[in-house]
Amino acid sequence: MQTTISSKFQVVIPKALRERLDLHPRQKLTILEKGGILYLVPDQEVTALRGIARGAKVVDYRDKSDRM
């Protein structure tokens, strides 16, 4: 999917993506840039993140080059 940056530097997220990701008006997004690519990450409540890393290995799980 593609979108265009308006003259006011606004970007419209296509409806299909908004529905699939359950995005809502006035919801906050975090913008990250890495290697010339922009990532839009929906903010979540801290309580929604509880338990997501259960059972994860914490030794050598990613390279230093992947860190932001």
DASUL-V869654 format. One record per pair of residues at least 24 apart in sequence whose C-alpha atoms are under 10 Angstrom apart, sorted by the first residue. I is the first residue (numbers start at 0). GAP is how many residues later the second one is. D is the distance in Angstrom with one decimal. If there is no record, write none. Layout:
{{I	GAP	D} {I	GAP	D}}
This chain:
{{31	36	8.8} {32	35	8.7} {33	32	9.4} {33	33	9.6} {33	34	7.2}}
